[in-house]
Amino acid sequence: MRFDIITLFPEMFTGSLSESIIKRAKEKGLIDIKLHQLRDFSNDKHYNVDDTPYGGGKGMVIKVDVVDNAINNVKTQNPNVKKQRTVLLSPRGRTYNQDLAKSMTKYDNIILVCGHYEGFDERISDLVDEEISIGDYVLTGGEIPAMVIVDSVTRLLPGVLAEDSAESESFMEKDSDDNYLLEYPQYTRPVEHKNKKVPDILLSGNHAEIAKWRKEQMKRKRS
């Protein structure tokens, strides 16, 4: 899978997309990540990407023509892609969750458009397939949401994690009401630390009862 990220601050991604699971996925050739500086697509000699809003108001608004140029340029770099998804990272978008992450694994190419300043020209919405928000709070820009999407989608791709690792994680199993369950509590040595002991059931060796206990704990944590 290829991720194309359109951003004003590509240097923000240097650490987060160059370590751990993402790094290994890149080394295996399972994902490719390309960063695109939004200013490179400006029609302005000063490389401006924003302007004051019509009708007045505070702040600056990202220009539609600049984003249009950027998206079109990225798409021409991937002319043979069969399944492509363009996403605008916006606070008013659909709230991101595990179901949405899983649905995005079917694409060969995901284009992520990061915002900044007071927002986007409304017409930019017509240039993308959907808008996504990672939660109801304010962030400086779309870079952190882009990192979240790349990370969460990558770990679901075949070959990225050990065969059964993803299935055992939080939000990968549902209860009878179709609600995702959180992962059960886990312990390791020492058996006792500051008067807090590992639950006896985990030391019993009874794998059937351990599995039952873990299932109960997953439901309890969710409630």
ABEGO torsion letter per residue (X at the ends): XBBBBBBABAAAAAAAAABEAAAAAAAAGABBBBBBBAAAABABAAGBABBBBBGEEBEBBBBAAAAAAAAAAAAAABAABABBBBBBBBAABBBBBAAAAAAAAABABBBBBBBBEAEBBAAAAAABABBBBAEBBBBABAAAAAAAAAAAAAAABBGABBAAAAAABBGABBBAAGBBBBBBBBBBOBABBGGBBBBAAAAAGBAAAAAAAAAAAAAAAAX
